[in-house]
Amino acid sequence: MPETVHVALGERAYDVVIAEGLLSESAAYLDPLLGRRHVTIVADVHVAELHLQTLRNTLEKGGISSAVLEVPRGEASKSWTHLTEVVEWLLDQRVERNDLVLALGGGVIG
C-alpha cells in the first residue's frame, strides 16, 4: 500500500510517494502531471544500471516517451562541467517550463 508523505514548503510543497515496486507503476503517477507525453530523465549511472529499464518500460507501456542522460556517480560529478552538460542536454531536448524532468537517483542527481 503506497504511503504519501507531504513535504510542507509553502508554494514549493510536494508529496513523496513511498511503496515497493513503485517504478512499475510510475506512468500512472506521472500521467496527471504531464503537459506532453514525454519526460526527460537525468540518471545516476549506477542507479540507471539497476532501475532505468524498468522505468522506461513502464513509461512506454503508459504511452510516455523518454530521453535519458546518465551522469557519473559520486562527488566528482558535482562540477560546473557536469552541470553545463546537463543544462545543455536539457536545452537540446527542448525542455520547456511545463515539461517533466525526472531525477533517477539521489545525491548529485537530486
N, C-alpha and C positions, 0 to 999 in steps of 0.2 A: 504494500500500500504506500503510495507516494506521500511524502511529508513535505509541506511547503513552509519555509522559514522566511518571514518578511524582514527585510533589512530597511529600517526606517531612517531615511536620509532626506526627508523633506521632498523637494522636487526631484531628487536623484534616487528615490527609493526604488527597490527592486525585490523580487522574490527569488529564492533559491529552492529548487525542487530537488529532493533527495529520494532516490529509490534505486533498488537493484535492477539492472537491465535497462536503465533509462535511455541509453543510446539507441536501443532498438525501437523506442517509441518517440524519438526526438522529432520526427516530422510532424506528428500530431501536436506537440507542444509549440513548435515553431510556426506552424501554419497560420495562426491568427496574427502573428507579428510581421508577416511578410507583406511588403508592398508589391514585390515581383517574386516570381517563383525561382529565385536564385539566392544563394548565400555564398559569401567568401569565407574561407576558413584559414586562420593563421594557427599553425600547429607546432608544438614542440616535437622535434623529430622522434624522440623516444616514445612519447605518448602516441604519436601518429603510427608508429610501428605496431602498437598494441590495439588501438581503437579506431583509427581513421577509416578503415574499410567498412567496419560496422556502421559508423555514422553515415558514410557516403551511400552505402547500400540502402539504408533506411530512408535517407532523403530522396534518393532516386525512386524508390517504391512509392513515396508520397508525392511524386511529381515535382520535386525540387532539385534543380541543378546546382552544382557547386564547383568552385575553383579553390585550389589549396596552395598555400605557401608554407613550406616546412622551414622552421628556424632551428638552428643548432641549440642543443640543450646546454644549460649551465650558465653561470655568471658571465662567461666570456662573451655571450651574445647580448649582454646589456651594454650596447655601444651605439654610438652615433651611426656607425657604418650599417649595423643591422636595422636600426630604426629607419634610416634612409631607405634601405632595401624594402622594408615592409610598406612604408608610405608610397614609394614609387610603384610597387606592385599593386597596391590598392588603387592608385590613380590609373594604372594600366588596365585594371579590371573595371574601370569606370564606376566605382562605388559612389553612390550618391547618399545624400543626407538620410533618406528613409530606408536605405538598404540595411541588411543584417550582416554583421561581421561576427563570426564565431571564433572564440579563443579556445582551442583544444589543448589543454594543459594548464598547469599552474605556474607560479613563479614569474619567469620572464614573460611568458605569453600573456598572463593576466595583466 
